[in-house]
Amino acid sequence: MEKTKTGQVLAFVPAGHHPRRYFDVDVRGIPASRLKFDFRPSRNDRYIVAVPRGGKSKIVDYYAPMASRLEPEPEITRTPGER
């Protein structure tokens, strides 16, 4: 059983393209342990996703799953006047 992760999509990376072209974060200051994907081009469309570690941690890990693996969260609807 795989663990489900929730995060924010930062970019779409088309198949055959180098992810660094689409990754808008300066990776020089990010430890390799937080970059959870291969920077080589893939045969599959992918998304770059920022996933918070949770708890009190402010650390974010970056993943690039295949586009077909992502499941969008349902839209949150708010009633007028609700914050």
Backbone bond lengths (Angstrom), bond angles and torsions (degrees), N, CA, C in turn:
res aa  C-N    CA-C-N  psi(-1)  N-CA   C-N-CA  omega(-1)  CA-C   N-CA-C  phi
1 M - - - 1.447 - - 1.533 109.28 -
2 E 1.324 115.75 129.57 1.456 121.28 179.58 1.508 110.90 -88.42
3 K 1.323 115.51 145.54 1.453 120.80 177.16 1.526 109.01 -79.41
4 T 1.320 116.83 133.30 1.455 121.34 178.49 1.516 109.14 -85.23
5 K 1.321 116.02 133.03 1.451 121.66 178.70 1.519 108.60 -117.46
6 T 1.314 115.91 147.64 1.453 121.51 178.80 1.517 108.60 -122.31
7 G 1.316 116.21 133.05 1.455 119.48 -179.39 1.506 112.04 -158.01
8 Q 1.316 114.69 -170.57 1.457 122.07 -178.65 1.522 109.37 -108.20
9 V 1.324 116.06 127.69 1.468 120.67 177.72 1.521 108.35 -72.25
10 L 1.336 115.96 126.49 1.462 121.27 179.46 1.519 112.24 -99.87
11 A 1.346 116.61 -32.79 1.462 119.19 -176.06 1.522 110.96 -163.07
12 F 1.319 114.91 154.88 1.464 122.90 171.98 1.522 106.73 -101.80
13 V 1.331 116.89 133.43 1.464 122.22 179.02 1.526 107.87 -118.28
14 P 1.338 118.03 108.63 1.464 120.10 179.60 1.531 111.60 -65.13
15 A 1.312 115.53 152.15 1.471 121.59 177.65 1.524 109.75 -53.29
16 G 1.347 115.58 138.19 1.453 121.29 177.54 1.522 114.66 84.05
17 H 1.332 117.37 -5.55 1.463 120.21 -178.84 1.526 110.60 -98.87
18 H 1.308 115.21 151.84 1.457 121.81 179.48 1.533 108.94 -78.68
19 P 1.341 119.50 124.00 1.467 121.65 -176.91 1.525 114.08 -60.69
20 R 1.313 118.40 -28.67 1.467 120.43 -178.43 1.528 111.69 -60.27
21 R 1.325 116.11 -27.14 1.476 120.80 177.30 1.525 111.45 -64.08
22 Y 1.312 117.16 -27.54 1.459 122.43 -173.37 1.527 113.21 -109.18
23 F 1.321 116.09 -10.90 1.462 121.85 -177.08 1.523 107.55 -87.18
24 D 1.331 115.90 105.57 1.458 122.10 -170.82 1.532 112.87 -87.65
25 V 1.318 117.85 20.05 1.455 122.70 -179.23 1.524 107.93 -113.33
26 D 1.324 116.87 139.22 1.461 120.87 178.75 1.528 108.49 -73.04
27 V 1.318 117.73 106.45 1.464 122.01 -175.12 1.525 113.20 -75.08
28 R 1.323 118.14 -11.56 1.469 119.84 -178.70 1.527 111.95 -62.21
29 G 1.336 118.46 -29.94 1.452 120.88 -179.21 1.513 113.78 -95.54
30 I 1.321 117.48 3.97 1.466 121.54 -177.70 1.526 109.58 -105.26
31 P 1.338 117.45 124.57 1.476 118.98 177.28 1.534 110.81 -61.53
32 A 1.311 115.77 146.10 1.470 120.99 -179.98 1.530 111.89 -57.41
33 S 1.321 117.18 -27.05 1.471 120.62 -179.47 1.525 112.45 -67.61
34 R 1.326 118.07 -15.55 1.466 121.24 178.78 1.522 112.60 -97.84
35 L 1.336 117.04 -8.87 1.468 122.00 177.77 1.518 107.30 -98.23
36 K 1.302 116.52 97.66 1.467 122.46 -170.90 1.527 112.30 -94.95
37 F 1.326 116.73 35.70 1.464 118.96 177.95 1.515 109.64 -151.25
38 D 1.319 114.37 163.34 1.452 123.28 -179.53 1.532 108.55 -86.87
39 F 1.315 117.05 131.87 1.464 120.59 -178.79 1.522 113.65 -83.12
40 R 1.322 117.13 3.39 1.465 119.51 176.60 1.527 110.10 -80.36
41 P 1.334 117.55 153.17 1.460 119.92 175.72 1.530 111.14 -59.43
42 S 1.324 115.63 147.28 1.458 121.79 -179.01 1.530 109.75 -114.87
43 R 1.310 116.03 159.37 1.472 120.70 174.74 1.526 111.07 -75.81
44 N 1.328 116.34 -13.05 1.465 121.82 -175.05 1.526 111.45 -111.81
45 D 1.331 115.69 149.67 1.459 119.93 169.75 1.520 107.68 -63.93
46 R 1.329 117.04 141.80 1.459 121.39 179.80 1.524 110.15 -136.57
47 Y 1.315 115.11 164.86 1.457 122.12 171.15 1.523 107.68 -121.07
48 I 1.316 117.47 143.04 1.458 121.02 170.59 1.521 106.14 -93.22
49 V 1.331 115.32 125.34 1.465 121.29 -173.96 1.530 109.42 -126.05
50 A 1.346 116.28 132.02 1.463 122.38 174.74 1.520 107.46 -93.45
51 V 1.340 116.65 121.73 1.463 121.81 -176.40 1.532 109.31 -120.47
52 P 1.346 117.03 114.38 1.470 118.96 177.45 1.526 110.47 -67.03
53 R 1.328 115.90 145.68 1.470 120.20 -179.43 1.520 112.31 -71.42
54 G 1.295 117.62 -25.75 1.461 120.78 177.49 1.519 113.08 97.79
55 G 1.320 114.63 177.08 1.458 120.08 -177.73 1.516 110.06 64.33
56 K 1.309 116.38 -143.24 1.464 121.19 179.48 1.521 112.49 -84.47
57 S 1.322 116.76 -7.23 1.461 121.59 -178.02 1.523 110.76 -66.87
58 K 1.321 115.68 138.60 1.462 121.06 175.46 1.534 110.60 -103.24
59 I 1.320 115.50 9.35 1.463 121.41 -178.38 1.523 110.45 -78.27
60 V 1.331 114.86 140.70 1.459 122.18 178.82 1.521 108.04 -118.93
61 D 1.328 116.83 134.75 1.458 122.51 172.82 1.527 107.69 -103.60
62 Y 1.320 115.87 151.69 1.459 120.97 -178.01 1.524 109.42 -115.69
63 Y 1.329 115.67 129.90 1.461 123.16 -179.67 1.527 108.79 -123.89
64 A 1.326 116.66 159.80 1.464 121.65 175.72 1.532 108.94 -137.70
65 P 1.336 116.71 72.23 1.465 119.32 179.27 1.529 111.66 -73.51
66 M 1.323 115.08 159.33 1.466 119.68 174.48 1.523 108.58 -60.13
67 A 1.314 116.11 143.15 1.462 121.26 -178.69 1.530 111.50 -55.81
68 S 1.311 116.65 -34.52 1.474 120.28 -177.70 1.533 112.22 -69.83
69 R 1.338 118.24 -14.83 1.467 121.74 -178.08 1.533 113.14 -88.64
70 L 1.328 117.26 -14.79 1.460 120.21 -177.04 1.517 111.90 -80.88
71 E 1.305 114.71 141.63 1.462 121.61 175.01 1.520 107.12 -123.58
72 P 1.333 117.71 113.53 1.465 119.05 -179.06 1.525 110.96 -66.31
73 E 1.322 114.94 144.66 1.463 119.36 175.64 1.517 108.18 -76.06
74 P 1.329 116.80 149.04 1.464 118.38 177.84 1.525 110.32 -64.16
75 E 1.322 115.32 149.90 1.462 120.49 178.79 1.524 109.50 -63.36
76 I 1.300 115.01 141.57 1.460 120.25 175.81 1.522 107.11 -92.02
77 T 1.294 115.84 120.44 1.454 119.28 179.03 1.506 109.05 -102.53
78 R 1.305 115.09 138.42 1.462 121.30 -179.75 1.520 108.97 -118.89
79 T 1.295 115.15 145.93 1.456 119.26 175.34 1.521 108.24 -80.84
80 P 1.315 118.22 152.55 1.470 120.37 179.89 1.530 110.95 -53.68
81 G 1.322 116.05 135.26 1.446 121.35 179.50 1.518 114.70 88.27
82 E 1.339 117.64 -11.44 1.463 121.81 179.90 1.520 108.97 -82.93
83 R 1.328 116.97 142.91 1.468 121.13 178.59 1.487 111.38 -105.16
